[in-house]
Amino acid sequence: MPRLEVDLSKLHHNARTLVDRLAGKGIGVTGVTKVALGNPAIARVLLRAGVAFIGDSRIENIQRMRKAGVAGKYILLRTPLMSQVEQVVLHADISFNTELAVIESLNQAAGRNNKVHQIVLMVELGDLREGIQPQDLVATARRILKYPHIRLSGLGANLACFGGIKPDVEKMAALSGLVHRINRSFNLRLEMVSGGNSANLDWVFSGADAGAINNLRLGESIFLGCETLERKPIEGLHQDAVTLVAEVIEANVKPSIPSGQVCQTAFGAPPVFVDRGKTRRAILGMGRQDVAISGLTSLTEGHVILGGSSDHLIVDCQQAPLRVGDEVRFGMNYEALLTAMTSPHVTKDLRYLGEVKAAGIVA
């Protein structure tokens, strides 16, 4: 089986570094575990590094971490499914919301369980993913404040995900303005203002005034050590905290151009080939069912990823020959990491390989 090697020491370093840098701006960190399927060991590392909350988009992942005894404050980042409101009020301390019908159901579920459930309202700032329209915010808040088992704890926004819209000074100032409007309108002091995700780091470190924003949701920057607008490495962070390893199952010299009439592949469009003459090629026991292969980068100089099918990855290894049984290491982008973590066919190997193991964390 291919395997993901996760260096928990490097993850801890990345998270701790970001927590410390953002603390100087008055901003706390929600460590996002969705890319790791709510892995309890990884959640412990993030909490030990100082994140204020653990955030995940699936209530099942939050339940997994709670069941494993990971003591922390949990945020459900995706608007709750109507069919899961009971689980949400039982296992999430806070949930991000946009729909009044869902919030009403959360209020009823919280009442049945003698709880008061905290929510953060997500506001649409232009990326066109989730969020209520700014002009509807005051009326929505007025409705929410009437629910006895719901507490409006904050506002949030999401950018640079669906529409790729940059979280810049203007967008963040707009969010701060909405916070001030709600506070004034209802004599509130909203506790959490979640300004966005790893894409916001460029804005934060530019020296801009944070305004009312006091929390960011960080996943990719912790796991891959990069910001998400241009995927530039963040100074002082590890970009190799997680690597993917696969085994060679065939090594041979073959032509670089197929023979016969070219039609669609198993995944649709006809492939495009470059004539390299006869080359040494290796097939690895890993394919699209395991990982988004377009997001892989070979960590061996001279290896060229040619493509793959469901179960096979084909690499030109003319410059650095491989043999059957050899292992090949790959770097990943976020999509590749997400799919590899999700695949049951990829082993997850979590280890402390660098810094001294932090007390109390068990892999």
C-alpha angles and dihedrals in degrees: 000000000000113000140207113224109207116190102207090191091061092045089052090049093050094047094045092048093052093044091053095046094048093045087067087060093048092253126131125205132239106202108219115217101176093103088057095047089244094299106191095215091054091047089054090052092052093048091048088052090058107260111160096217140013111230127196135164095218123066088207089064091050090051089050092054094045091049088053089056098251103159111210144109111276131208123194101217099192122068104267120257110246088232092057104047092113092056091044096057091044098049110020121070091200134013130197111234143184106165124078091205090058092045090052089052090048089052091053093046092048090050092052089053097042092244139128109221121208121222137189115208113224115219126206110239100168109289091099098222116108125339144099118255114266092235089059096049101095094047091047092050091049090057093046095050089062093063109099096206098044126079119197100221102169155324130262143180137201125211138165094033112090103005097027091231113166118240096229135162092279095051094046092047088052091054092048089050091054091051091053090048093054093045092051095042095053104021090247136145105211109214102205128042106179105196099186144276142297089311088070094065093086089056094046097048093045087079095251120156108264091215110186095340110116105159140046129190108228127188114128094042090055097044100037103022096233140106116244106228095073099357091244116166114256112235113252095018130109116245092190102057088119125035133173121227126196134178128237112242098174133022121182147135111257140159115272094223120064119233122233135032113330115227134159120312124230087276101048126256120076111258125246118227133197117216106238094156116234110344139178108256134184129202116210126204095245133085147157092304087064104037144356094262093197086069096057126105120191112235091203117087110236097029116117120193106225098182140272151226133227094297107011135071116196120209130183103226099171092125095043109025121216132203132208109280095027118130123229125200127216138190118220142210120223095272092052092047091049094051095043092050090049096049115096088206093066116081115224111220110188116188144154103239104157129024123035111284113265112242116258098020116119121190 
